[in-house]
Amino acid sequence: MRALILWFAFFATLLIPVLLLIVFPPWLPWWPIAVGIMALSHALVLWPTLRPNSQWLGPVITRFESSSKEVWLTIDDGPTDDTQALLDALDARDVKATFFVKGSLCAQYPELVRMMLTRGHQVANHSQTHPSGAFWCLPPNSIARQIDECNTALTAITGERPHLFRAPVGMKNPFVHPILAKRNMTLVGWSVRGFDSFGDDVERVARRIVPRIGDGSIIVMHQGRTFSVACVSRVVEELQARGYSFVIPTFERLKTNR
């Protein structure tokens, strides 16, 4: 419902300045007002679209219910060549995580997805091809295809259809929530991120994450970079030293920041 209201406001405020610009000559004082209204209408849609974890268009899971020092480690962009090394590092610390994977990579490396599962981890949908620069502005049929093709790839490997989805770069538009609702899927964001998808300063990544952690935090990290295993290992080590345990929460414990 909120998404429909935003779209109605967007098109209504878009129509007003267009009419003003058509009816009145551009040298009259109406045109700055018209341009201002148009800019506002675009901001109403672009803000919740481009801002990860924004709840304007619908619920985004950003934490989970916990009364103890528990965190949920989520790892995006696999499966990749470093998957086995990453799983070994997690096994060494007795840590379980959720891997938000790309459908196209799952089709290439199904054995790595199976390895994630046999080691006790969870796999979830991170789109088919991860169009990070365009997902936020895709039309409904393209968004549905990205989600469905990844679901198909994962179901063929695991025998189960995933119920969790993370949008590429966390961005979404008003079409995403209705599409997920039809598939009984939930959009998952995060509480804390270390911007570990670029740069190779492991200590800086840890400093961005560790001090901001609280009970029930969702951590987003990445794999597939030369420093990914070192980054994840460092964050896990520091949090365990502070008494945190890593869990994969049940659906009933997932919460938004509303």
N, C-alpha and C positions, 0 to 999 in steps of 0.2 A: 504493500500500500504506500509506504514512504517513497519507494522508487517511482511509482506512478505519479504521486504528487510533485516530485521533483521534475519529472519529464513534462508534466502539464505546465508547471511554472516556467520551465525552460522555453517551451514553444510559445507560451502566452507572452512572455517578456521579449521573446525574439520577434514576434509579430508586431508588437507596438512600435519599436524603433524602425522597423522596415516601413511601416505605414507612414510614420512621421517623415522619414527620409524621402518617400515617394511624393507625399502631399505637399511638403514645404520645401522651398529652395534651400540649398546647403548653406547659404550665407545668413539665413535667419537663425536666431538663437536656439531653435529646437534641436539642431543636429548634435551639439555636445551632450544634451540630455539623452537623445536617442542612442548615441554611442555608449554612454554610461550605463544605460539600461541593458544594452546588449552585452556589455562586459560583465555586468552583474549576473545575467542569466547564464552565461557560460561558466562563471565561477561557481554557481550553485551546483552544477553537474561535475565540473572538473575537480573541485576540492575533494569530494568523497571518492572520486574515481582514482585520482593520482596519489592520494594519501593512504598508505597501507594501514590497515586496522581501523579505518574510519567505519563507524556503525551507521552512517546516514542511509545507506542503501539497503541495509539488512545486517543481521548479526554476524559478527566475525569472532571466532574463539580466540581469546588473547591470554587466557590463564585457565587453570583448573582448580577445583576445590581441594584444599589440603590444609590440615591442621598441624602438619609437621614439616620438616625441612626436606621437601620433595620437589624435584624439578623434572620437566619433560624435555628431553633432547630430541630435536627434529633436525634432519639432515637432508638438504635439497640437492637436486640435479643429477642423481645417479640413475642407473648404475654406471660406474666408470672404472678405469683401470686400477684405481687405488682402493676399490671396494674391499678386496680381501685384506689388504693391510689395515684398512680402517676397522673392519670387523675384528681382526686380531687385536688391535689396540683396545677396542671396547671390551672384548672378552677378557683381556688382561686385567681390566678394572671392574669386571662383572657389571657392565653397564648395558642397558637395553635402550634402544632408540626407535623412532619412527622415521623411515626413509620416504620422503616425497620424491617420487621418481618420474622420469620422462618416459612416455609410452614408446617412443621411437627407439630409445636405448634399451628398454626392456625387451623389445623384439630382437635386438641384436645380441643381447647378453642375458638370456633367460636363466642361465645357470647362476649368475650373480644374484638375481632376484631370489631364486630358490635358496641360495646360501644365506641371504639375509633372514629368510624365514626359518631355516633350520637352526640358525644361531639364536633364535628367540626374539627377533626384531619384528617390527610391523612395517608394511609397505602401504603407501597411499598415493593418490593421484596428484601429479604436478604438471598436467597437460601433456599432450602428445609430443609437441616439438619445442615447447618453451619459447614462444614468440615474445620475448621480454620487451621489445620495443613497440609492439603492436597489439598485445592482448587487450589492453585497456580500451582500445577503440575498435575492436572487432565487432561485426554484426552478430546477431543471435545465432545464425546457422553455423558460423565459423567457431564461435565459442562452444556450441554444443558439440561440434566435430572434435575439437581439441579435447574435450572432457570424455566423450564417448570412445574415441579411438584409444585413449590411454586406459580407460576402463576395460576395453576389449582385450588389449595386450596383457593387462594384469590378470584378468579373469582366465585367459588361456593358460597362464603359467601357474597361478595359485589355486584356481578352481573357485575363487570367491571374488565378488565384485566389491571394490573399495567404497567406503562411505565417507572418507575424508578427502578434501580437496584444498590445495594451496595454489592460489593464482601466481603466475610468473611475476616475480618482483613484488608480490603482494597487491598488485593493482587490479581493479575490477571496474566494471561499468554496470548500469542498471539492469542489464540483461542477465548477469551472472547468477544472482540469487534465485530468480524464477526458474532458470535452467537447472540449478542444483536441487531446488525443491521438488521438481518433477522426478528427479532421480534419487530422492531421499538421501542427499549428500549434504555435508556440512562444510562450510568455509572455515579454514583454520589459519589464523595469523600467528602472532608471536607476542611475547612480553619484552624480550631482549634480543638484540642482534649485535654482532661484532663487526659487520661489514667485511667479512672474511672472503668474500667472493672476488676481491681485488686487493692488491698489495700483499706483501709477504712478511709483515712484522707480527710475529706470533704474540709477542708480549703486548703489543698495542691492542690486538684483538681481545686478549684476555682481560685487559684493563677496561675495555668497553663493556664486557659482559659481567664479569664476576661481581663488581661492586653494586650492580643494579639488580641482582638476583634476590628474590623473596620466595616464600612458600607458595607453591603452585605456579611458578614462572614457566613459561614456554620459551625455550632457547632455539633460535634458528641459526644453523650453520650450513656449510656447503662442502661438497666433495668434488674431486676432479681437478683441483689445482695442485701444484707441486708441494704446497705447504699445508694442504687441508688436513692430513693426518696429524701433523704436528700441532696445528691450531686446536683441533678437537681434543687431542690428548692433553694439551696444556690446560684448557678450560675444565675438562673433567677432573684432572689432578687437583687443581686449585679448589674446585667446589667440594670435592670429597674431603679435602683437608679442612674445609670449613664445616663439615658435618652434613653435607647434602647427599641425598640418595637420588638415583635416577629411576623414574618409573614411566610406564606407558599407561596413562589414566584411562579408565573406562569412560564411555560416552556420557554417562550420567554425571560425571564430575567436571565436564567441560563447561567453561563460563565465558561470558563476555565482560567488558568493562563498563557496561551501562550503569 
